[in-house]
Amino acid sequence: MISLGKQTIHRYKEFIEWSDTLYELDDNIWLTPIAEGKATVAEIVSHLMNWDNYLINTIIPAIKNGEGMIFPNFDSFNQQAYEYACSGISKNRLLDEFNQTCLQLVEIMLTEPDVATKNVTANGVENCPHTGTPYSLLYIIHEFIVHDIHHKNQILSII
């Protein structure tokens, strides 16, 4: 059984501390793909922020309205984030936005634990097919931590 609670939220918040180290990243590394055919560091940061924004602006209101979580097509959704990263936004501004968005999401989950822990469906499914854990926003955050660590490690491998 996966342990979900405030420690999960605090682990998620740690991404802000890590992202603070990226302010000093050379602009050439920031805008170069991490590998052939892969995203740039800027695109990855934008990708992570885009999902946090989606949770804040779509998933949390749905949960408050008694609805399940509906996730969009990943490829087209991620493409929007990549385009934003390539729109001319500065590294500092994108990192500022990433940190603010992550902090906003963390604050919502800490101040509204009923929203974070309420069991809801995800695209019509009640339990994660891999773990059997009932879906909740907090469980999605747990999954995001695993996902975000993967991207963090990709970035760390090139800096």
C-alpha positions in Angstrom: 0.0 0.0 0.0 1.3 3.5 -0.9 1.5 5.9 2.0 -0.1 9.2 1.0 -0.3 12.3 3.2 1.3 15.6 4.0 4.8 14.1 3.4 3.7 13.5 -0.2 2.9 17.2 -0.6 6.1 18.3 1.1 8.1 16.0 -1.2 6.4 17.7 -4.2 7.3 21.1 -2.9 11.0 20.1 -2.9 10.9 20.6 -6.7 10.9 24.3 -6.0 14.2 24.0 -4.2 15.7 22.0 -7.1 14.4 24.3 -9.8 16.1 27.2 -8.0 19.4 25.7 -9.0 18.4 26.1 -12.7 18.5 29.9 -12.6 22.3 29.6 -13.0 22.1 27.2 -15.9 23.9 28.4 -19.0 21.4 29.6 -21.6 22.9 27.2 -24.2 22.1 24.2 -22.0 18.7 25.6 -21.1 17.7 25.7 -24.8 19.5 22.6 -26.1 17.6 19.2 -26.3 18.7 16.8 -23.6 19.3 14.2 -26.3 18.5 13.8 -29.9 14.8 14.0 -30.5 14.1 15.0 -26.9 12.9 18.2 -25.2 15.1 21.0 -24.0 15.4 21.9 -20.3 13.1 24.8 -20.9 10.5 22.6 -22.5 10.7 20.1 -19.6 10.2 22.8 -17.0 7.3 24.2 -19.0 5.8 20.7 -19.3 5.9 20.2 -15.5 4.4 23.6 -14.9 1.6 23.0 -17.5 0.5 19.9 -15.6 0.5 21.8 -12.3 -1.6 24.5 -13.9 -4.0 21.8 -15.2 -4.5 20.4 -11.8 -5.1 23.9 -10.3 -7.4 25.1 -13.1 -9.2 22.0 -14.2 -8.9 19.0 -11.8 -9.3 20.8 -8.5 -12.5 22.6 -9.6 -13.9 19.3 -11.0 -13.2 17.6 -7.6 -14.9 20.5 -5.8 -17.9 20.1 -8.1 -18.1 16.4 -7.3 -16.8 15.3 -10.6 -14.0 12.9 -11.5 -10.6 13.9 -13.0 -10.4 14.0 -16.7 -6.9 14.1 -18.3 -6.4 15.3 -21.8 -4.4 13.7 -24.6 -0.9 13.8 -23.3 0.9 14.5 -26.6 -1.1 17.5 -27.7 -1.2 18.8 -24.1 2.6 18.5 -23.8 3.0 20.2 -27.2 1.3 23.3 -25.8 3.9 23.4 -23.0 6.8 23.0 -25.5 5.5 25.8 -27.6 5.2 28.1 -24.5 8.9 27.3 -23.7 9.8 28.4 -27.2 7.7 31.5 -27.2 10.5 33.8 -26.2 9.8 33.6 -22.4 13.0 34.1 -20.4 14.5 31.4 -18.3 14.1 33.4 -15.2 10.4 34.2 -15.9 9.6 30.5 -16.7 11.4 29.3 -13.6 9.5 32.0 -11.5 6.2 30.8 -13.0 7.1 27.2 -12.4 7.9 27.9 -8.7 4.7 30.0 -8.2 2.5 27.4 -9.8 4.0 24.5 -7.8 3.7 26.6 -4.6 0.1 27.4 -5.4 -0.7 23.8 -5.9 1.0 22.8 -2.7 -0.9 25.4 -0.7 -4.2 24.3 -2.1 -3.5 20.7 -1.1 -2.4 21.7 2.4 -5.3 24.1 3.1 -8.0 21.9 1.5 -7.1 18.3 2.5 -10.6 17.1 1.7 -10.0 18.1 -2.0 -6.6 16.4 -2.0 -7.7 13.1 -0.4 -11.2 12.7 -1.9 -11.5 9.4 -3.9 -12.5 10.3 -7.4 -12.2 8.7 -10.8 -9.4 9.4 -13.3 -10.8 9.2 -16.9 -13.6 7.1 -15.5 -11.4 4.6 -13.6 -11.6 4.3 -9.8 -8.3 2.7 -9.0 -4.8 2.8 -10.4 -4.4 -0.3 -12.6 -0.8 -0.7 -11.5 -1.2 -0.4 -7.7 -4.9 -0.8 -7.1 -4.8 2.5 -5.1 -8.0 4.5 -5.3 -7.5 7.7 -7.3 -7.3 11.0 -5.6 -5.5 14.3 -6.2 -3.0 13.2 -3.6 -2.4 10.0 -5.5 -1.9 11.9 -8.7 0.7 14.1 -6.9 2.4 10.8 -5.8 2.5 9.8 -9.5 3.7 13.3 -10.5 6.6 13.0 -8.1 7.8 9.8 -9.8 7.3 11.5 -13.2 9.1 14.7 -12.2 12.0 12.8 -10.7 12.5 11.1 -14.1 12.7 14.6 -15.8 14.9 16.0 -13.0 17.3 13.1 -13.6 17.3 13.8 -17.3 18.2 17.4 -16.7 20.9 16.5 -14.1 22.5 14.1 -16.6 23.4 17.0 -18.9 24.5 19.7 -16.4 
